[in-house]
Amino acid sequence: MLIRLDRNEMFIKLPREITDPIKESIEFLNRYTPQNKVDELLSLLSTYTNSPKNSIILSSASDILLKEFIYLFSKNRQIIFADPSFFLINATCRKIYSSILKIRLKEPEFKFSIVPLIDELKKPTLIILDNPNNPTGNIILDNNEVNLILENENIIFLVDEAYFEFSKVSYANLIADYPNLAILRTLSKGFGLAGLGVGYIIGGETVQKRFFGINTLLPYPNAVAGISALKNKDYAIEYIKEVEREKNRIRSVASKLKISVFKSYTNFLLMKTNILNISKKLSEQGVLVLDVSKQLGSKYFRVTIGTKKENNYFLETLEKITHQNKD
């Protein structure tokens, strides 16, 4: 048996209200996506995010937008991001000819603090923070930190809110007041469209101007998937509730095994055990989790919340490995 709990995917199949329109759209793959479909998706996202339609920038993946954002705004700026962060932030920034400043997040809170960097903020700077953070799962920002960052006009600030549907924490409401703020989101996590992908940025005026004229083609099935998901949100709501129930159950069992489970506002949990190379030991038993040893150390691993059956197998395997390492 092999179970994948390493990619933060939705564990339920999409309902027919979502898949049927996608299947129908495949008949039109010889055509570019009609503008009326793009406009409909933008209108639905505008309502969903309570943001002006013209502030939303679409793409077939949030990863594409993240890379494009870094390329557009990193020139002649230093880059600041958290350590650890979503791997693509680090990987992309390393390809940029800009100075990089990583801010270490310390357990157990894994909070980001800009206070020690006040002098650094006087320089032209691009700050990129994932909130909730991946792989820790925690909310790393608070209102004071956000205000300190945004009040400086030298700053361009991108907040990756890929797990907003789980955390319900957002700074998108500040877009109208701060032209230097951008919020990055996706329909791949809470809405389960990982196999297609719909990413979007909610951007302040400065961000909108820079992206103007850069149009990313959104494939027809992706646009239809996004429209269908936003019109039929109940499945996502139920999925998120089930994730919370399973997170609590897994946390309870893991604590009995003397395994630390950190607070999470996502569909995954960061864990810590005294067993070295735990990710490798789990994979040898058919359970794939994310190995975060390079970011946090070999005692840490990140596990996606799967089906109840998958979670049971994970917990049974974890208990087995724990007992073996006691002997």
N, C-alpha and C positions, 0 to 999 in steps of 0.2 A: 504494500500500500504506500502511495506517495501522495502527500497533501502539500499544497502550496499556500503557506501563510507568510509570504515574504514580499507581496506586491501591493498590498492595500486595496485589493479589488472587492467589489460587491459580491457577496456569496449567494445571492438569490438570482434566479433568471428573471430577465425583464418581462413584464406582462405583455399580452398581445396588443394592448392599447399603444404600446411603444413599438413593438417589433413589426406589426402588420404594416403601418405606414412606411417603415424603413424598407421592407420587402418590396412594396409598391414603387418606391423611389428608384430602386435598382433598374427598372425598365427605362429610366431616363438618364443613364450614365453617359450616353452619347451627347448629352447637352450640358452646358454650364448651368449652375444653380440659378434659377430665376430670381431676380431682384426682389420680387414680392415675398419670396420665402425668407430671404435675408432680412427684409424689413419686418416681417412678422416675428422672427426670432429676436431681433433687436427690441421690438416693442414689448415682447414678453419678458425679456431680461430687464428692460427698463422698469417695468412694473414690479418684477420680482425683487430687484435690488433697490427700488425707490430712488433711481438715479436718472438723470436726463438721458434720452436716447442718444444724443450726440456725444455723450461722454464715454460711450461703450465702444471698445475696439475688439473685433472678433477674430478668431483664428480656429483652425482645426485642432489645435492643441495648446494648452497653457505653456508647455515646454518651449514651443516655438516663440511665443510671445515673450517669455522670460529671456531667452537668448537675444531676441531682437531688441528688447528693452535695454539690456546690458550694453549691446553694441552701440545703440543710439546715444546713451547718456553717460558712458564711461570716459569718453574722450576729454582729456585735460581735467579729469576728476580723480581723486582717490576713491577707493571702494571700501566700504565697511559692511561686514556681515557677521553673523553669529557663528560660533564654532561649538558644537556641530550645527549643520544646516542641511537642507535638502541638497543632495549630492550635486545636482546640476548647477546650483549657484556657484559652488566652489570650482567645479570643472570648467564652467564658462569663464569665470573671472580670471582663471589662471592663463587663459589664452589672450587676455587683454593686456596692453602695455600701459597699465596703471598700477600705482602703488596699492597694496591690499593691506587692510588692517582687520584681523579677526578678533572678535571679542568672545572669550571663553565663557560658556554657560556652565555654572557650577551646580551640582546636585545638592539637595534634592529638588529645589525650586526651578532650576534652570532658567533664571530670569536674566533679561538683557538690561544693562544699565548704560545710559549715555552720559551720565554725570561725569565720569572720569575723562570723557572725551570732549568736554566743552570747548577747549582750545582748538581741537581738531576740526570742529564744526565751522570754524571761521574760514576754512579752506573749501574750495569747490569740492563737493562730496556726493557720491552716490551711495545710499544706504539701502540694503536689501535684507529684509527679515521675513522669515516664514513664521506666521502666527495663526494657529498653533504651529509649533516647531516640529520639524521632522529631522531626526528620529525620536526626540524626547516625548512628543505628544502634548507638551504643556503650552499654556499661554505665556509668552515671554515678555509681552509688552503691557504697559498700563497707560492710562490717559496722560499722566505727567510726562512719561518718556516720549510719547507721541507728540505732545505739544512742544517740548523742548527741541525736538528734531525739526518740526514743521515751521517753527517761528524763525528759522534761519533761512533766508532766501538763497543761500549758497547750496542748499541741500536739495537733491532729488531723492524722494523716498518711495520705494516700492515695497508694499506689504503683500506677501503671498498668503492668501486666505483660501488655499485649496481645500481645507477641511472646515470651512465656514458652516456648512450644513450640520456638522456635529457640534461645533463650539458655540455657534450663535453669537460670536464676538466679531465685530467688524468696525472698521474706521471709514467705511464708504460714505458715511454721512458728512465727513469733513471735506469731501472733494470740492464742494462749492466754495469753501472758504480758503482752500489751499491749492493753488494751481500746480504746486510742485509735488503733489501726492498722487500715487497710483495704487490701485488695488487689483491684484491678480487673482482670478478664480477659474474654476473648471467645473464641468458637469460630469467628470469621470469618477469622482469619489462618492458623494452623497446620492447622485442620480444614476450611478453605475454605467456611464457611457464610455468606459475605458477602452473598449474595442473600436470605437469610432472617434470620440474626442470632440469636445467643444470647449475651447478656452476663451476667456475674455478679460480685458482690462477695463476697469472703471477709472478714467483718468481726469485729472485736473486740467486746466486750460493749457498749461505749459506742455503737458504730455500729449494732449490732443493735437496741438500744433505740430509737434515733432513727428507724430504718426500720420499726419495728414498726407494723403497721396500714396501711402504704403498699404495697398489693399491685398490681403491674403485671401486667396480663393478658398471658400468653404465648400467642400464637396456636398452634393445634393443629399446623400443619406445622412451626413452629419447635421445639416441644417434641419432636416425632417426629424431626426432623433431628438435634437434640442427642443424643437417646437412641441413634439409629442410628450417629452418628459416634463416640460414646464406646464403643460395643460393637464397632466395626469400625475400630480405630485404625491398622491396617497401612498403609492408603492415605496417611494423614497422615505416618507415619514415613518412607515411601518418598519422598514429596514433599519433606520437609525435607532428606533426604539429597541429593536431586537439586539442591535450592537451594544447598546447600553446595558441591557440585561445580561448578555454574555460577558461583557467586560467585568461586571460586578461578580459574576460567578467564577470567572477565571482568577480574578484577584483574590477571592476568598480561598480557593483551593491552593493557589501559589503561596499565599501567606503561611499556610499550614506546613508547606515544604521549606519554610524559612527563605523564600525567594522574595526579594524586594520588587514591588510593582509601582511604578511612578504614575502620578496623576496624568490622565490623558483626556484630551478634548477632541479625539480623532477616532478612527476605526482600527487603531492598533494600540498596543501596549509596549512600553519599554520596560524590560526586566533586568534584574541584576542578581547573580548567584555567585557563590564561592567556587563553583565548578568552572575550571578553565576550559576554553575552547568549546563552550556549550553549544554554539551554533553548529559546529562540525559534528558533535556527538548526536545532536538531534537529526541532522541530515542523514547520518548513518543509519538511523532508525526510520527513515522515510518521512521526516517532517522538515520541510524547508522554511526557515525563518531568516530574517535579514541579519547578517553578520555585521555588527557595528564596531568590531574590535579596533579598526583603524581610527575610528572617531572617538570612542569612549573607553576601549579596553576589552580584553577577551572574556570578561565576566558578564558583559552586557549583550543583550540581543533584543530585537524588535519583532513582535509577532502580530500579524494581522488577525482580526477577529473573523473566523470562518463560520461554517455551519455548526450546529450543535454537535453533529457527529464528528466533524473535523476537530473541533475544540476538545471533545472528549478524548480523541486519540492523542492529541497534543499533550493534554494533561496526564494521561496514562503514561505516555512516553517520558515526559518530564519527571514524573514520580519514579519511574523505573531507573532513570539515569541518576537521580538524586540518591536513591537507596544504594545503587551500585557504588557510588563514590563515597558512601559512608563506610562501606566495608573495607 
